[in-house]
Amino acid sequence: MKQKKINNLIMVLSISILFSCTEKKKQNNSKISLENRYEKLLNYAPDSLAFPRSYSVVKNEIKKVPSKDWTSGFYAGNLWQIYELTDNNQYKELAKKWTAFIEKEKYNDKTHDMGFKVFCSFGQGLKHEENQHYKDVIVKSSETLISRYNDTVGSIRSWDFNKKTWDFPVIIDNMMNLEMLFEATKISKDSTFHEIAVKHANTTLKNHFRADNSCFHVVDYNPVNGDIRMKVTHQGYNDASVWARGQGWAIYGYTMAYRYTKDEKYLAQAEATANFYLNHKNLPKDGIPYWDFEDPSIPNAPRDVSAATVISSGMVELYQYTKNEKYLDYSKKVINSLKSEEYILEPTIKAPFILKHSTGNWPKKDEMDEPIVYGDYYFLETLLRMKSL
């Protein structure tokens, strides 16, 4: 009983700091809403073949995936982060169980998503305990990831599918997997991981951005001579459109790359894309973007909470390096919007998710306007980053 009271006090203090509410009633409502949603994650039993990815309100069904899915690491990461927010050991113990299920992915060389899977789980675990095994998994996963690197192109290959169309596709999302490589060098003292991460970041910087500092989703290369074959989209509205989550991967990715390298051109690109995003005429007042800024059905287009949380988390870190208040102001706006009943998943829905209204893959009409696990992950990360300020 005493431990529960301590946990409740920690949560009250955390939410009060994070949301800066002026009314005590609003603080209590926010605390209760989030705490209830967190507890739902404890009720989802560990299953190595059933990582929760999203939830369909229409079907009343949790979409479950195996560890090879690119989203598998986020659920364990969510549990680790809730443990950090609440100091409740139940979340830590459950996070360990889910993290262990992902270990076999360290040998999976058919994907570039090693960072999403392994670093969002094992990497989060390392923040909370000194664990040599976790370090070993991260290094081995990094060895597997760099096996997809092509020095002629100067990048890590993203996908292996759609071979009739693409020869060597590289997506903006791949910037997020570089964090694991940077950390692998810190752990192993082998500079190879860091060097390949820098080469990939430089190639992406050179070829993925438009004159207005928005970014393409996919750049396809000739793996023999390194020439660019095409610049297209796979998840945006069209090849020239502004896919919101893609802008988030760019802002977050280059801010993170600056953290490890202190290369000013990375910080400049992160700022330039962040400014493009913040100044876009189609960014809604509550800070939660439409899934793509060029969707002609705006203002009736779906929102993408996951894009908002990726960007809000990235902008907290961007603020730390630039001291530009507009980046932190955006993150605050997003958190204040997401803590409302408009975006928090109803407590009556027994699914292990916190937020609703994310858009997964609009062109395929997949995971449309649904709770998605990575939306929760970057929401929790934003809370922790703001708390650390």
VEXLOFI-840330 format. One record per residue (C-alpha): residue in three letters; residue number from 0; x, z negated, y. Coordinates in steps of 0.2 Angstrom, whole numbers, plus 5000, padded with zeros to 4 digits. Layout:
BEGIN
ATOM | res | n | c1 | c3 | c2
ATOM | ALA | NUM | X | Z | Y
...
This chain:
BEGIN
ATOM | res | n | c1 | c3 | c2
ATOM | MET | 0 | 5000 | 5000 | 5000
ATOM | LYS | 1 | 5014 | 4996 | 5012
ATOM | GLN | 2 | 5023 | 5013 | 5008
ATOM | LYS | 3 | 5007 | 5022 | 5012
ATOM | LYS | 4 | 5005 | 5013 | 5029
ATOM | ILE | 5 | 5023 | 5018 | 5033
ATOM | ASN | 6 | 5020 | 5036 | 5028
ATOM | ASN | 7 | 5004 | 5036 | 5039
ATOM | LEU | 8 | 5014 | 5029 | 5054
ATOM | ILE | 9 | 5027 | 5042 | 5052
ATOM | MET | 10 | 5014 | 5056 | 5052
ATOM | VAL | 11 | 5005 | 5049 | 5067
ATOM | LEU | 12 | 5021 | 5048 | 5077
ATOM | SER | 13 | 5027 | 5066 | 5071
ATOM | ILE | 14 | 5011 | 5074 | 5076
ATOM | SER | 15 | 5010 | 5065 | 5093
ATOM | ILE | 16 | 5027 | 5071 | 5097
ATOM | LEU | 17 | 5025 | 5089 | 5091
ATOM | PHE | 18 | 5008 | 5093 | 5099
ATOM | SER | 19 | 5010 | 5082 | 5115
ATOM | CYS | 20 | 4991 | 5079 | 5115
ATOM | THR | 21 | 4984 | 5069 | 5129
ATOM | GLU | 22 | 4969 | 5063 | 5121
ATOM | LYS | 23 | 4971 | 5050 | 5107
ATOM | LYS | 24 | 4956 | 5057 | 5098
ATOM | LYS | 25 | 4964 | 5074 | 5097
ATOM | GLN | 26 | 4980 | 5066 | 5090
ATOM | ASN | 27 | 4970 | 5058 | 5076
ATOM | ASN | 28 | 4960 | 5073 | 5071
ATOM | SER | 29 | 4976 | 5083 | 5070
ATOM | LYS | 30 | 4984 | 5070 | 5059
ATOM | ILE | 31 | 4970 | 5069 | 5047
ATOM | SER | 32 | 4968 | 5088 | 5046
ATOM | LEU | 33 | 4986 | 5091 | 5042
ATOM | GLU | 34 | 4988 | 5076 | 5030
ATOM | ASN | 35 | 4973 | 5082 | 5020
ATOM | ARG | 36 | 4980 | 5099 | 5019
ATOM | TYR | 37 | 4997 | 5093 | 5013
ATOM | GLU | 38 | 4989 | 5082 | 4999
ATOM | LYS | 39 | 4981 | 5098 | 4992
ATOM | LEU | 40 | 4999 | 5104 | 4987
ATOM | LEU | 41 | 5001 | 5088 | 4976
ATOM | ASN | 42 | 4986 | 5093 | 4966
ATOM | TYR | 43 | 4993 | 5110 | 4960
ATOM | ALA | 44 | 5001 | 5107 | 4943
ATOM | PRO | 45 | 5019 | 5114 | 4941
ATOM | ASP | 46 | 5019 | 5130 | 4931
ATOM | SER | 47 | 5034 | 5142 | 4929
ATOM | LEU | 48 | 5022 | 5157 | 4928
ATOM | ALA | 49 | 5010 | 5153 | 4942
ATOM | PHE | 50 | 5018 | 5151 | 4958
ATOM | PRO | 51 | 5004 | 5151 | 4971
ATOM | ARG | 52 | 5006 | 5166 | 4983
ATOM | SER | 53 | 4989 | 5167 | 4992
ATOM | TYR | 54 | 4971 | 5163 | 4991
ATOM | SER | 55 | 4956 | 5175 | 4991
ATOM | VAL | 56 | 4941 | 5167 | 4999
ATOM | VAL | 57 | 4930 | 5181 | 4993
ATOM | LYS | 58 | 4935 | 5178 | 4975
ATOM | ASN | 59 | 4938 | 5160 | 4977
ATOM | GLU | 60 | 4954 | 5163 | 4967
ATOM | ILE | 61 | 4972 | 5158 | 4969
ATOM | LYS | 62 | 4984 | 5173 | 4967
ATOM | LYS | 63 | 4998 | 5167 | 4956
ATOM | VAL | 64 | 5015 | 5176 | 4953
ATOM | PRO | 65 | 5030 | 5173 | 4942
ATOM | SER | 66 | 5047 | 5168 | 4949
ATOM | LYS | 67 | 5053 | 5187 | 4951
ATOM | ASP | 68 | 5040 | 5189 | 4965
ATOM | TRP | 69 | 5048 | 5188 | 4982
ATOM | THR | 70 | 5037 | 5174 | 4988
ATOM | SER | 71 | 5041 | 5162 | 4973
ATOM | GLY | 72 | 5053 | 5151 | 4983
ATOM | PHE | 73 | 5041 | 5147 | 4997
ATOM | TYR | 74 | 5030 | 5134 | 4988
ATOM | ALA | 75 | 5045 | 5123 | 4983
ATOM | GLY | 76 | 5051 | 5125 | 5001
ATOM | ASN | 77 | 5035 | 5119 | 5007
ATOM | LEU | 78 | 5035 | 5104 | 4997
ATOM | TRP | 79 | 5053 | 5100 | 5002
ATOM | GLN | 80 | 5048 | 5102 | 5020
ATOM | ILE | 81 | 5032 | 5091 | 5019
ATOM | TYR | 82 | 5044 | 5078 | 5011
ATOM | GLU | 83 | 5054 | 5079 | 5026
ATOM | LEU | 84 | 5039 | 5077 | 5038
ATOM | THR | 85 | 5031 | 5063 | 5028
ATOM | ASP | 86 | 5045 | 5054 | 5019
ATOM | ASN | 87 | 5033 | 5054 | 5004
ATOM | ASN | 88 | 5044 | 5055 | 4988
ATOM | GLN | 89 | 5029 | 5063 | 4978
ATOM | TYR | 90 | 5033 | 5079 | 4988
ATOM | LYS | 91 | 5051 | 5078 | 4984
ATOM | GLU | 92 | 5049 | 5075 | 4965
ATOM | LEU | 93 | 5036 | 5090 | 4964
ATOM | ALA | 94 | 5048 | 5100 | 4975
ATOM | LYS | 95 | 5062 | 5097 | 4962
ATOM | LYS | 96 | 5051 | 5103 | 4948
ATOM | TRP | 97 | 5045 | 5119 | 4956
ATOM | THR | 98 | 5063 | 5123 | 4962
ATOM | ALA | 99 | 5070 | 5122 | 4944
ATOM | PHE | 100 | 5058 | 5136 | 4939
ATOM | ILE | 101 | 5067 | 5148 | 4950
ATOM | GLU | 102 | 5084 | 5146 | 4944
ATOM | LYS | 103 | 5084 | 5161 | 4932
ATOM | GLU | 104 | 5082 | 5172 | 4947
ATOM | LYS | 105 | 5100 | 5170 | 4951
ATOM | TYR | 106 | 5104 | 5184 | 4938
ATOM | ASN | 107 | 5090 | 5196 | 4944
ATOM | ASP | 108 | 5099 | 5210 | 4952
ATOM | LYS | 109 | 5084 | 5221 | 4954
ATOM | THR | 110 | 5079 | 5214 | 4971
ATOM | HIS | 111 | 5086 | 5210 | 4988
ATOM | ASP | 112 | 5074 | 5195 | 4990
ATOM | MET | 113 | 5087 | 5182 | 4983
ATOM | GLY | 114 | 5087 | 5173 | 5000
ATOM | PHE | 115 | 5068 | 5171 | 5000
ATOM | LYS | 116 | 5067 | 5165 | 4982
ATOM | VAL | 117 | 5083 | 5155 | 4980
ATOM | PHE | 118 | 5088 | 5149 | 4998
ATOM | CYS | 119 | 5070 | 5144 | 5003
ATOM | SER | 120 | 5069 | 5133 | 4987
ATOM | PHE | 121 | 5087 | 5127 | 4982
ATOM | GLY | 122 | 5093 | 5129 | 5000
ATOM | GLN | 123 | 5079 | 5117 | 5006
ATOM | GLY | 124 | 5084 | 5105 | 4992
ATOM | LEU | 125 | 5102 | 5104 | 4998
ATOM | LYS | 126 | 5096 | 5098 | 5015
ATOM | HIS | 127 | 5089 | 5082 | 5006
ATOM | GLU | 128 | 5102 | 5078 | 4993
ATOM | GLU | 129 | 5120 | 5082 | 4989
ATOM | ASN | 130 | 5118 | 5093 | 4973
ATOM | GLN | 131 | 5132 | 5103 | 4966
ATOM | HIS | 132 | 5121 | 5112 | 4954
ATOM | TYR | 133 | 5110 | 5118 | 4968
ATOM | LYS | 134 | 5126 | 5124 | 4977
ATOM | ASP | 135 | 5131 | 5133 | 4961
ATOM | VAL | 136 | 5114 | 5142 | 4960
ATOM | ILE | 137 | 5116 | 5148 | 4978
ATOM | VAL | 138 | 5133 | 5155 | 4975
ATOM | LYS | 139 | 5128 | 5164 | 4959
ATOM | SER | 140 | 5113 | 5171 | 4967
ATOM | SER | 141 | 5124 | 5177 | 4982
ATOM | GLU | 142 | 5135 | 5186 | 4969
ATOM | THR | 143 | 5120 | 5194 | 4962
ATOM | LEU | 144 | 5114 | 5200 | 4979
ATOM | ILE | 145 | 5130 | 5208 | 4985
ATOM | SER | 146 | 5130 | 5218 | 4969
ATOM | ARG | 147 | 5117 | 5229 | 4979
ATOM | TYR | 148 | 5129 | 5232 | 4993
ATOM | ASN | 149 | 5135 | 5249 | 4997
ATOM | ASP | 150 | 5150 | 5250 | 5008
ATOM | THR | 151 | 5147 | 5268 | 5013
ATOM | VAL | 152 | 5130 | 5264 | 5020
ATOM | GLY | 153 | 5136 | 5247 | 5026
ATOM | SER | 154 | 5120 | 5238 | 5019
ATOM | ILE | 155 | 5112 | 5229 | 5005
ATOM | ARG | 156 | 5099 | 5240 | 4996
ATOM | SER | 157 | 5082 | 5233 | 4998
ATOM | TRP | 158 | 5070 | 5241 | 4986
ATOM | ASP | 159 | 5072 | 5251 | 4969
ATOM | PHE | 160 | 5054 | 5258 | 4969
ATOM | ASN | 161 | 5048 | 5274 | 4977
ATOM | LYS | 162 | 5063 | 5283 | 4971
ATOM | LYS | 163 | 5055 | 5300 | 4973
ATOM | THR | 164 | 5054 | 5297 | 4992
ATOM | TRP | 165 | 5068 | 5285 | 4996
ATOM | ASP | 166 | 5087 | 5286 | 4991
ATOM | PHE | 167 | 5093 | 5269 | 4998
ATOM | PRO | 168 | 5080 | 5260 | 5008
ATOM | VAL | 169 | 5084 | 5245 | 5019
ATOM | ILE | 170 | 5070 | 5235 | 5027
ATOM | ILE | 171 | 5071 | 5224 | 5042
ATOM | ASP | 172 | 5065 | 5209 | 5031
ATOM | ASN | 173 | 5082 | 5210 | 5022
ATOM | MET | 174 | 5090 | 5201 | 5038
ATOM | MET | 175 | 5082 | 5185 | 5031
ATOM | ASN | 176 | 5092 | 5186 | 5015
ATOM | LEU | 177 | 5108 | 5185 | 5024
ATOM | GLU | 178 | 5107 | 5166 | 5028
ATOM | MET | 179 | 5110 | 5163 | 5009
ATOM | LEU | 180 | 5126 | 5174 | 5010
ATOM | PHE | 181 | 5133 | 5164 | 5025
ATOM | GLU | 182 | 5130 | 5148 | 5017
ATOM | ALA | 183 | 5138 | 5154 | 5001
ATOM | THR | 184 | 5154 | 5157 | 5010
ATOM | LYS | 185 | 5153 | 5139 | 5017
ATOM | ILE | 186 | 5150 | 5132 | 5000
ATOM | SER | 187 | 5163 | 5143 | 4990
ATOM | LYS | 188 | 5175 | 5146 | 5004
ATOM | ASP | 189 | 5175 | 5165 | 4998
ATOM | SER | 190 | 5173 | 5175 | 5014
ATOM | THR | 191 | 5166 | 5190 | 5005
ATOM | PHE | 192 | 5148 | 5184 | 5007
ATOM | HIS | 193 | 5150 | 5182 | 5025
ATOM | GLU | 194 | 5159 | 5198 | 5028
ATOM | ILE | 195 | 5145 | 5208 | 5019
ATOM | ALA | 196 | 5132 | 5199 | 5028
ATOM | VAL | 197 | 5140 | 5204 | 5045
ATOM | LYS | 198 | 5142 | 5222 | 5039
ATOM | HIS | 199 | 5123 | 5223 | 5034
ATOM | ALA | 200 | 5118 | 5215 | 5051
ATOM | ASN | 201 | 5129 | 5227 | 5061
ATOM | THR | 202 | 5121 | 5242 | 5052
ATOM | THR | 203 | 5104 | 5236 | 5054
ATOM | LEU | 204 | 5107 | 5232 | 5072
ATOM | LYS | 205 | 5114 | 5250 | 5075
ATOM | ASN | 206 | 5099 | 5259 | 5066
ATOM | HIS | 207 | 5083 | 5249 | 5065
ATOM | PHE | 208 | 5079 | 5247 | 5084
ATOM | ARG | 209 | 5070 | 5258 | 5096
ATOM | ALA | 210 | 5074 | 5260 | 5114
ATOM | ASP | 211 | 5061 | 5247 | 5118
ATOM | ASN | 212 | 5069 | 5235 | 5106
ATOM | SER | 213 | 5055 | 5235 | 5094
ATOM | CYS | 214 | 5060 | 5239 | 5076
ATOM | PHE | 215 | 5057 | 5251 | 5062
ATOM | HIS | 216 | 5052 | 5243 | 5045
ATOM | VAL | 217 | 5062 | 5255 | 5034
ATOM | VAL | 218 | 5077 | 5265 | 5036
ATOM | ASP | 219 | 5082 | 5276 | 5022
ATOM | TYR | 220 | 5100 | 5281 | 5019
ATOM | ASN | 221 | 5110 | 5294 | 5009
ATOM | PRO | 222 | 5120 | 5282 | 4998
ATOM | VAL | 223 | 5134 | 5296 | 4996
ATOM | ASN | 224 | 5138 | 5299 | 5014
ATOM | GLY | 225 | 5129 | 5285 | 5023
ATOM | ASP | 226 | 5118 | 5297 | 5034
ATOM | ILE | 227 | 5101 | 5292 | 5039
ATOM | ARG | 228 | 5087 | 5301 | 5030
ATOM | MET | 229 | 5072 | 5294 | 5038
ATOM | LYS | 230 | 5065 | 5280 | 5048
ATOM | VAL | 231 | 5047 | 5275 | 5042
ATOM | THR | 232 | 5035 | 5260 | 5038
ATOM | HIS | 233 | 5029 | 5253 | 5022
ATOM | GLN | 234 | 5018 | 5240 | 5029
ATOM | GLY | 235 | 5014 | 5244 | 5047
ATOM | TYR | 236 | 5001 | 5255 | 5054
ATOM | ASN | 237 | 5012 | 5270 | 5055
ATOM | ASP | 238 | 5030 | 5275 | 5056
ATOM | ALA | 239 | 5031 | 5272 | 5075
ATOM | SER | 240 | 5020 | 5257 | 5076
ATOM | VAL | 241 | 5024 | 5239 | 5080
ATOM | TRP | 242 | 5022 | 5229 | 5064
ATOM | ALA | 243 | 5021 | 5211 | 5070
ATOM | ARG | 244 | 5029 | 5202 | 5055
ATOM | GLY | 245 | 5043 | 5215 | 5056
ATOM | GLN | 246 | 5047 | 5210 | 5074
ATOM | GLY | 247 | 5047 | 5192 | 5067
ATOM | TRP | 248 | 5060 | 5196 | 5054
ATOM | ALA | 249 | 5071 | 5204 | 5067
ATOM | ILE | 250 | 5070 | 5190 | 5080
ATOM | TYR | 251 | 5072 | 5176 | 5067
ATOM | GLY | 252 | 5086 | 5186 | 5058
ATOM | TYR | 253 | 5097 | 5190 | 5072
ATOM | THR | 254 | 5095 | 5172 | 5080
ATOM | MET | 255 | 5101 | 5166 | 5063
ATOM | ALA | 256 | 5115 | 5178 | 5062
ATOM | TYR | 257 | 5121 | 5172 | 5079
ATOM | ARG | 258 | 5121 | 5154 | 5072
ATOM | TYR | 259 | 5134 | 5159 | 5059
ATOM | THR | 260 | 5144 | 5171 | 5069
ATOM | LYS | 261 | 5142 | 5167 | 5087
ATOM | ASP | 262 | 5142 | 5186 | 5090
ATOM | GLU | 263 | 5134 | 5189 | 5107
ATOM | LYS | 264 | 5127 | 5206 | 5102
ATOM | TYR | 265 | 5116 | 5197 | 5089
ATOM | LEU | 266 | 5109 | 5185 | 5102
ATOM | ALA | 267 | 5106 | 5199 | 5114
ATOM | GLN | 268 | 5096 | 5209 | 5101
ATOM | ALA | 269 | 5086 | 5193 | 5096
ATOM | GLU | 270 | 5082 | 5190 | 5115
ATOM | ALA | 271 | 5078 | 5209 | 5118
ATOM | THR | 272 | 5065 | 5210 | 5103
ATOM | ALA | 273 | 5058 | 5193 | 5108
ATOM | ASN | 274 | 5055 | 5198 | 5126
ATOM | PHE | 275 | 5047 | 5215 | 5120
ATOM | TYR | 276 | 5035 | 5205 | 5109
ATOM | LEU | 277 | 5031 | 5192 | 5122
ATOM | ASN | 278 | 5027 | 5205 | 5135
ATOM | HIS | 279 | 5017 | 5216 | 5124
ATOM | LYS | 280 | 5000 | 5220 | 5131
ATOM | ASN | 281 | 4992 | 5217 | 5114
ATOM | LEU | 282 | 4998 | 5200 | 5111
ATOM | PRO | 283 | 4983 | 5188 | 5111
ATOM | LYS | 284 | 4982 | 5174 | 5123
ATOM | ASP | 285 | 4983 | 5161 | 5109
ATOM | GLY | 286 | 4999 | 5168 | 5103
ATOM | ILE | 287 | 4993 | 5173 | 5085
ATOM | PRO | 288 | 4997 | 5192 | 5085
ATOM | TYR | 289 | 4987 | 5206 | 5077
ATOM | TRP | 290 | 4995 | 5212 | 5061
ATOM | ASP | 291 | 5001 | 5228 | 5070
ATOM | PHE | 292 | 5001 | 5230 | 5089
ATOM | GLU | 293 | 4996 | 5248 | 5087
ATOM | ASP | 294 | 4981 | 5246 | 5077
ATOM | PRO | 295 | 4967 | 5256 | 5086
ATOM | SER | 296 | 4954 | 5244 | 5081
ATOM | ILE | 297 | 4961 | 5230 | 5092
ATOM | PRO | 298 | 4953 | 5218 | 5097
ATOM | ASN | 299 | 4944 | 5218 | 5081
ATOM | ALA | 300 | 4960 | 5220 | 5070
ATOM | PRO | 301 | 4966 | 5207 | 5058
ATOM | ARG | 302 | 4977 | 5193 | 5065
ATOM | ASP | 303 | 4993 | 5188 | 5056
ATOM | VAL | 304 | 4997 | 5170 | 5056
ATOM | SER | 305 | 5012 | 5172 | 5045
ATOM | ALA | 306 | 5020 | 5183 | 5059
ATOM | ALA | 307 | 5016 | 5170 | 5072
ATOM | THR | 308 | 5025 | 5156 | 5062
ATOM | VAL | 309 | 5040 | 5167 | 5058
ATOM | ILE | 310 | 5042 | 5171 | 5076
ATOM | SER | 311 | 5038 | 5153 | 5082
ATOM | SER | 312 | 5051 | 5146 | 5071
ATOM | GLY | 313 | 5064 | 5159 | 5076
ATOM | MET | 314 | 5060 | 5156 | 5094
ATOM | VAL | 315 | 5063 | 5137 | 5093
ATOM | GLU | 316 | 5081 | 5141 | 5088
ATOM | LEU | 317 | 5082 | 5155 | 5101
ATOM | TYR | 318 | 5078 | 5142 | 5114
ATOM | GLN | 319 | 5092 | 5131 | 5108
ATOM | TYR | 320 | 5105 | 5145 | 5111
ATOM | THR | 321 | 5097 | 5152 | 5127
ATOM | LYS | 322 | 5088 | 5137 | 5135
ATOM | ASN | 323 | 5075 | 5149 | 5140
ATOM | GLU | 324 | 5059 | 5139 | 5141
ATOM | LYS | 325 | 5048 | 5154 | 5138
ATOM | TYR | 326 | 5053 | 5154 | 5119
ATOM | LEU | 327 | 5049 | 5136 | 5117
ATOM | ASP | 328 | 5033 | 5138 | 5126
ATOM | TYR | 329 | 5028 | 5152 | 5114
ATOM | SER | 330 | 5032 | 5141 | 5099
ATOM | LYS | 331 | 5022 | 5126 | 5107
ATOM | LYS | 332 | 5007 | 5138 | 5110
ATOM | VAL | 333 | 5007 | 5144 | 5092
ATOM | ILE | 334 | 5007 | 5126 | 5085
ATOM | ASN | 335 | 4993 | 5121 | 5096
ATOM | SER | 336 | 4983 | 5136 | 5091
ATOM | LEU | 337 | 4986 | 5133 | 5073
ATOM | LYS | 338 | 4982 | 5115 | 5072
ATOM | SER | 339 | 4964 | 5120 | 5077
ATOM | GLU | 340 | 4950 | 5122 | 5064
ATOM | GLU | 341 | 4950 | 5140 | 5068
ATOM | TYR | 342 | 4967 | 5142 | 5058
ATOM | ILE | 343 | 4968 | 5127 | 5047
ATOM | LEU | 344 | 4961 | 5130 | 5029
ATOM | GLU | 345 | 4945 | 5120 | 5026
ATOM | PRO | 346 | 4948 | 5104 | 5016
ATOM | THR | 347 | 4933 | 5109 | 5004
ATOM | ILE | 348 | 4944 | 5124 | 4998
ATOM | LYS | 349 | 4954 | 5117 | 4984
ATOM | ALA | 350 | 4969 | 5129 | 4986
ATOM | PRO | 351 | 4987 | 5123 | 4989
ATOM | PHE | 352 | 4988 | 5131 | 5006
ATOM | ILE | 353 | 4988 | 5125 | 5024
ATOM | LEU | 354 | 4984 | 5140 | 5035
ATOM | LYS | 355 | 4972 | 5154 | 5035
ATOM | HIS | 356 | 4971 | 5171 | 5043
ATOM | SER | 357 | 4987 | 5179 | 5037
ATOM | THR | 358 | 4989 | 5198 | 5033
ATOM | GLY | 359 | 4999 | 5203 | 5019
ATOM | ASN | 360 | 4999 | 5222 | 5016
ATOM | TRP | 361 | 4987 | 5231 | 5027
ATOM | PRO | 362 | 4990 | 5249 | 5021
ATOM | LYS | 363 | 4986 | 5243 | 5003
ATOM | LYS | 364 | 4972 | 5232 | 5009
ATOM | ASP | 365 | 4981 | 5218 | 4999
ATOM | GLU | 366 | 4980 | 5199 | 5005
ATOM | MET | 367 | 4969 | 5203 | 5020
ATOM | ASP | 368 | 4965 | 5189 | 5031
ATOM | GLU | 369 | 4970 | 5176 | 5018
ATOM | PRO | 370 | 4980 | 5160 | 5017
ATOM | ILE | 371 | 4998 | 5166 | 5012
ATOM | VAL | 372 | 5012 | 5154 | 5006
ATOM | TYR | 373 | 5025 | 5160 | 5018
ATOM | GLY | 374 | 5014 | 5158 | 5033
ATOM | ASP | 375 | 5014 | 5139 | 5028
ATOM | TYR | 376 | 5033 | 5139 | 5025
ATOM | TYR | 377 | 5037 | 5145 | 5043
ATOM | PHE | 378 | 5024 | 5134 | 5050
ATOM | LEU | 379 | 5031 | 5119 | 5042
ATOM | GLU | 380 | 5049 | 5124 | 5048
ATOM | THR | 381 | 5043 | 5126 | 5066
ATOM | LEU | 382 | 5036 | 5108 | 5065
ATOM | LEU | 383 | 5053 | 5102 | 5059
ATOM | ARG | 384 | 5063 | 5112 | 5071
ATOM | MET | 385 | 5052 | 5106 | 5086
ATOM | LYS | 386 | 5053 | 5088 | 5080
ATOM | SER | 387 | 5072 | 5090 | 5079
ATOM | LEU | 388 | 5072 | 5094 | 5098
